[in-house]
Amino acid sequence: MQKIIILTDSCCDLPKETIEELGIKVLPFELSIAGETFREIFDKSTQEVYDLMASTDEIPKHSQISPLTFEETYKELFEQGYTDIIHVSINSQGSGTYNNSILGKNDFFENNPEAAGKINIYNLDSKSYSILYGYPIMEAAKRIRKGETAENIVAYFEDWFNVTAMYAVPYTLKYARKSGRVSAAKAFAGEMLGLKPIIEFADGSTNTVDKIRGEKNIVAKLVECVEKRMTPQTPYIMLCGRDDTLAKEIEKELTKKFGRKAEMYSRIGAVVSANIGADIVAVLIRRKNK
């Protein structure tokens, strides 16, 4: 009988309570800002991170999770009797963590030959950030409890990562420009003209799909963007930063159009905030024709 566990990193932006309730194993990213170093999710709340960022012009620094950490985690889970580890990683295009998880797996099997044939380790690149992979992790953990096989869970993840996208509007590009990790924001040239981009996060990359003039037009333009691209009759998820005002307005308009509220609300965590800022609104959807 399979004993399955989902392993991920803290950029999934799931609440600590959900992680504990569903038995998800999370490896934290470590961040440094304003003279403080802490583990995302475990040492500071999301609000505390927002407050820290507001207190300084410094951009938070964070490092990837090491191969050794993965090797030690695989060994720990193997010794706990797990037969299948499904590791879901932050986008490999934005972090070396996914590649480190592969290196850690190779080292684990090399240093623990008795594990061969007794445990399967699936390494999945989410090609995304935040709740874009946090949500399916949460749903997959529920499926595991209902007795689904590791193979079916992996197939579920692969389908999700192939068809979903997030459409986000950062209120400022200050953090994105300094971090350099969001290529679409880095290349955007309209901020001096009062324009804001709608950035698509999908398939491991980012693209500017539209431009908005002024904050007063964010709601209408983002709703239009979602309606154009979303598969009919599928759920959507709202994502925001420190202020959820526009997220609530967008959900209200989407509810009018689609007849249902958001499947879930989430706030971006420390790692995502470090790279795009704590002021953002976004909608996660299942895309058409994918």
Backbone torsions as a table, in degrees:
resi	resn	phi	psi	omega
1	MET	NA	138.0	-178.7
2	GLN	-76.0	139.0	170.4
3	LYS	-119.1	106.5	-167.9
4	ILE	-109.5	141.8	172.7
5	ILE	-137.5	144.6	175.8
6	ILE	-98.5	128.7	177.8
7	LEU	-113.0	134.8	179.0
8	THR	-150.5	-169.9	178.1
9	ASP	-119.3	167.7	-171.8
10	SER	-70.3	-11.7	178.2
11	CYS	-70.7	-6.8	176.8
12	CYS	-64.5	-18.2	175.0
13	ASP	60.5	29.4	171.8
14	LEU	-82.3	144.9	177.1
15	PRO	-61.8	147.7	179.9
16	LYS	-56.7	-37.5	-179.4
17	GLU	-63.6	-40.3	179.1
18	THR	-66.5	-42.1	179.0
19	ILE	-58.0	-46.9	-178.5
20	GLU	-69.4	-41.8	-177.6
21	GLU	-63.3	-39.0	-175.0
22	LEU	-95.1	-0.3	176.8
23	GLY	69.1	34.4	178.7
24	ILE	-86.1	134.4	178.6
25	LYS	-91.5	119.7	-176.4
26	VAL	-119.4	127.1	173.5
27	LEU	-95.6	124.0	-175.0
28	PRO	-83.0	144.1	166.4
29	PHE	-79.9	145.8	176.1
30	GLU	-102.5	133.3	-178.9
31	LEU	-123.7	154.6	176.2
32	SER	-131.7	132.2	176.9
33	ILE	-160.7	141.2	176.5
34	ALA	51.6	39.0	177.2
35	GLY	79.9	3.3	179.6
36	GLU	-113.1	142.4	174.0
37	THR	-121.6	132.7	-175.5
38	PHE	-153.2	163.1	176.8
39	ARG	-94.2	128.1	178.8
40	GLU	-58.9	141.6	-179.3
41	ILE	75.2	-48.5	-169.2
42	PHE	-83.3	-33.9	-175.0
43	ASP	-102.9	-27.3	-179.8
44	LYS	-138.6	145.1	174.8
45	SER	-74.8	164.1	177.8
46	THR	-59.3	-41.8	179.7
47	GLN	-63.2	-38.4	177.9
48	GLU	-63.5	-36.2	177.3
49	VAL	-67.1	-43.7	177.2
50	TYR	-57.3	-43.6	-178.7
51	ASP	-63.9	-40.7	178.1
52	LEU	-62.0	-44.8	-179.5
53	MET	-63.2	-35.4	-179.3
54	ALA	-71.7	-19.6	-176.0
55	SER	-88.1	-4.2	-175.8
56	THR	-150.0	156.7	174.2
57	ASP	-87.6	-3.8	-178.2
58	GLU	-69.9	140.0	175.6
59	ILE	-88.2	128.2	179.5
60	PRO	-58.3	140.4	177.0
61	LYS	-106.7	141.4	178.0
62	HIS	-143.3	153.2	-178.1
63	SER	-117.6	158.0	179.1
64	GLN	-72.3	161.8	177.6
65	ILE	-82.6	132.4	-169.4
66	SER	-78.9	157.5	174.5
67	PRO	-58.3	-37.1	-179.6
68	LEU	-63.7	-40.0	177.7
69	THR	-61.2	-41.9	178.0
70	PHE	-65.3	-45.4	-180.0
71	GLU	-57.5	-46.3	-179.4
72	GLU	-65.2	-37.0	179.3
73	THR	-68.5	-43.3	177.3
74	TYR	-58.7	-43.2	-179.5
75	LYS	-64.0	-43.4	178.7
76	GLU	-58.4	-46.3	-178.2
77	LEU	-70.6	-35.6	175.6
78	PHE	-61.3	-44.2	-179.6
79	GLU	-68.1	-21.0	176.3
80	GLN	-84.8	0.2	174.3
81	GLY	93.2	10.8	178.9
82	TYR	-72.6	139.8	178.6
83	THR	-99.6	-20.0	-176.8
84	ASP	-142.9	122.7	173.6
85	ILE	-111.5	121.0	176.1
86	ILE	-105.9	105.1	-178.0
87	HIS	-96.5	123.6	179.0
88	VAL	-114.5	119.6	-170.5
89	SER	-108.5	154.8	166.3
90	ILE	-53.7	152.8	-178.9
91	ASN	-44.8	124.2	-179.2
92	SER	-67.6	-19.8	178.5
93	GLN	-77.1	-14.4	-178.3
94	GLY	-114.5	-6.3	-177.8
95	SER	-155.2	149.3	176.2
96	GLY	-83.2	4.4	-175.0
97	THR	-62.0	-41.4	-179.9
98	TYR	-61.5	-47.2	178.7
99	ASN	-62.1	-35.9	177.7
100	ASN	-65.6	-32.2	178.3
101	SER	-66.7	-32.7	176.9
102	ILE	-71.0	-45.2	178.2
103	LEU	-60.5	-42.1	178.6
104	GLY	-63.1	-36.5	177.9
105	LYS	-66.2	-43.8	179.1
106	ASN	-60.7	-42.8	179.4
107	ASP	-66.9	-37.8	179.5
108	PHE	-60.4	-49.5	-178.5
109	PHE	-69.3	-33.0	177.7
110	GLU	-67.0	-39.7	-177.0
111	ASN	-89.4	-10.4	179.2
112	ASN	-133.0	68.5	-175.3
113	PRO	-59.7	-24.3	179.2
114	GLU	-66.8	-14.3	-179.1
115	ALA	-80.6	-16.9	-178.4
116	ALA	-59.0	127.9	179.4
117	GLY	83.2	-7.9	-178.6
118	LYS	-106.2	-21.1	-179.9
119	ILE	-141.1	138.9	175.1
120	ASN	-107.8	134.9	177.1
121	ILE	-120.5	114.7	178.8
122	TYR	-101.1	122.9	178.6
123	ASN	-106.8	113.0	-175.5
124	LEU	-114.1	129.7	174.7
125	ASP	-88.5	114.3	-178.0
126	SER	-67.2	-21.4	-176.1
127	LYS	59.4	25.4	-173.6
128	SER	-155.9	-171.3	-177.7
129	TYR	-139.0	161.8	169.7
130	SER	57.7	-143.3	-174.2
131	ILE	-68.2	-10.5	176.5
132	LEU	-59.7	-28.5	169.8
133	TYR	-114.7	-13.8	175.2
134	GLY	-66.4	-41.2	-179.1
135	TYR	-61.8	-51.1	179.5
136	PRO	-65.0	-28.5	175.1
137	ILE	-62.4	-45.4	178.3
138	MET	-59.7	-45.8	-179.3
139	GLU	-68.0	-37.1	179.0
140	ALA	-65.9	-38.0	177.9
141	ALA	-61.8	-36.5	176.3
142	LYS	-66.8	-38.7	179.7
143	ARG	-65.9	-37.7	178.1
144	ILE	-60.3	-41.7	179.9
145	ARG	-65.4	-23.8	178.4
146	LYS	-88.6	-0.6	173.6
147	GLY	98.5	11.3	178.3
148	GLU	-67.8	150.5	-178.4
149	THR	-78.3	161.4	177.9
150	ALA	-60.9	-38.5	-178.9
151	GLU	-62.6	-40.5	179.0
152	ASN	-69.4	-36.9	178.9
153	ILE	-65.4	-42.5	178.4
154	VAL	-61.8	-42.2	179.1
155	ALA	-63.3	-38.6	177.0
156	TYR	-59.9	-47.3	179.1
157	PHE	-61.4	-46.0	-176.7
158	GLU	-62.0	-39.4	176.5
159	ASP	-64.2	-45.8	-178.5
160	TRP	-57.7	-48.9	-175.6
161	PHE	-68.1	-20.7	-179.8
162	ASN	-83.4	-24.8	-171.1
163	VAL	-115.0	-11.8	-175.9
164	THR	-96.3	159.3	177.8
165	ALA	-151.9	157.4	175.9
166	MET	-121.8	134.7	179.0
167	TYR	-114.4	115.4	-169.9
168	ALA	-124.4	145.3	173.8
169	VAL	-121.8	105.0	173.1
170	PRO	-78.2	137.1	-178.0
171	TYR	-73.3	-26.0	176.1
172	THR	-140.2	150.0	179.4
173	LEU	-102.4	11.2	-178.5
174	LYS	-53.5	-50.2	-175.8
175	TYR	-73.4	-40.0	-179.2
176	ALA	-63.3	-39.2	179.9
177	ARG	-68.2	-40.2	-178.4
178	LYS	-72.9	-37.1	-179.2
179	SER	-74.4	-36.1	179.8
180	GLY	73.2	7.3	-175.3
181	ARG	-90.9	-16.8	178.7
182	VAL	-104.7	93.7	-170.1
183	SER	-59.7	-37.6	-178.9
184	ALA	-63.9	-39.9	179.2
185	ALA	-70.5	-38.9	-179.9
186	LYS	-61.2	-35.5	-176.2
187	ALA	-89.0	-9.5	-175.7
188	PHE	-68.5	131.7	-172.3
189	ALA	-114.6	8.1	-172.8
190	GLY	-101.4	2.8	-174.5
191	GLU	-62.5	-37.4	-179.7
192	MET	-65.4	-18.9	179.2
193	LEU	-95.9	8.9	179.7
194	GLY	82.0	17.9	-179.5
195	LEU	-97.3	150.0	174.9
196	LYS	-125.8	141.6	-179.3
197	PRO	-87.9	149.7	162.4
198	ILE	-97.4	114.6	-175.5
199	ILE	-102.1	127.1	175.6
200	GLU	-90.9	125.0	172.6
201	PHE	-105.7	110.0	-178.1
202	ALA	-162.7	148.4	174.5
203	ASP	55.6	30.7	175.8
204	GLY	84.2	-0.8	-177.3
205	SER	-131.5	174.8	177.9
206	THR	-127.2	142.9	179.3
207	ASN	-142.4	143.4	173.4
208	THR	-84.5	117.3	-175.9
209	VAL	-102.3	-13.9	177.7
210	ASP	-164.8	166.5	178.0
211	LYS	-125.2	142.8	-178.3
212	ILE	-121.4	134.5	177.3
213	ARG	-100.2	107.7	176.2
214	GLY	85.7	146.3	-178.3
215	GLU	-64.6	-26.9	-177.4
216	LYS	-65.5	-17.7	-178.8
217	ASN	-99.9	0.3	-176.7
218	ILE	-61.2	-47.2	-175.7
219	VAL	-58.4	-54.0	-176.8
220	ALA	-62.0	-43.1	-176.8
221	LYS	-70.5	-38.2	179.6
222	LEU	-71.3	-37.5	175.3
223	VAL	-61.6	-44.3	178.5
224	GLU	-60.9	-42.4	179.5
225	CYS	-61.6	-45.7	-178.7
226	VAL	-66.4	-46.0	-178.7
227	GLU	-59.6	-36.5	-178.9
228	LYS	-69.2	-31.6	-170.1
229	ARG	-109.5	-15.1	-172.6
230	MET	-82.3	138.4	173.9
231	THR	-65.8	127.6	-177.9
232	PRO	-57.8	146.9	175.3
233	GLN	64.2	26.2	175.8
234	THR	-115.8	153.7	-177.8
235	PRO	-70.9	162.0	174.1
236	TYR	-134.8	160.2	-177.1
237	ILE	-128.0	137.5	178.2
238	MET	-96.5	139.6	179.1
239	LEU	-133.0	137.3	178.4
240	CYS	-146.1	176.5	176.4
241	GLY	-104.6	-130.4	-174.1
242	ARG	-70.7	-23.9	-177.7
243	ASP	-118.5	124.2	-177.8
244	ASP	-101.5	12.6	-176.0
245	THR	-58.5	-52.5	-178.1
246	LEU	-69.2	-33.5	177.8
247	ALA	-59.9	-41.7	179.0
248	LYS	-67.1	-38.6	178.5
249	GLU	-65.7	-41.3	179.8
250	ILE	-66.2	-42.9	178.3
251	GLU	-60.8	-39.1	179.2
252	LYS	-59.9	-42.8	179.7
253	GLU	-70.7	-38.9	178.7
254	LEU	-67.6	-34.1	177.5
255	THR	-64.2	-38.8	177.1
256	LYS	-63.1	-40.5	-175.5
257	LYS	-78.0	-39.3	-172.3
258	PHE	-106.2	-10.1	177.1
259	GLY	77.9	16.7	178.3
260	ARG	-154.6	152.0	178.0
261	LYS	-82.0	173.5	179.3
262	ALA	-63.1	144.5	177.2
263	GLU	-65.9	-30.7	-175.3
264	MET	-161.8	151.9	171.0
265	TYR	-112.7	141.3	177.3
266	SER	-146.6	154.8	174.4
267	ARG	-113.8	142.4	179.3
268	ILE	-68.3	144.0	-177.9
269	GLY	-91.5	-165.6	-172.3
270	ALA	-66.1	-45.1	-176.7
271	VAL	-64.0	-45.8	179.9
272	VAL	-66.3	-41.6	178.6
273	SER	-59.9	-37.9	-179.8
274	ALA	-62.2	-27.0	-174.5
275	ASN	-104.0	-15.0	-180.0
276	ILE	-138.5	-3.9	179.4
277	GLY	96.7	161.7	-177.9
278	ALA	-90.7	0.3	179.7
279	ASP	-112.5	104.4	-173.0
280	ILE	-161.5	154.2	169.9
281	VAL	-136.0	141.9	-175.9
282	ALA	-152.8	158.2	175.8
283	VAL	-129.8	132.5	178.0
284	LEU	-102.7	130.3	-176.9
285	ILE	-139.1	167.3	168.2
286	ARG	-94.3	121.2	-174.3
287	ARG	-76.1	155.7	174.0
288	LYS	-73.3	152.1	171.6
289	ASN	54.6	41.4	177.1
290	LYS	-127.6	NA	NA
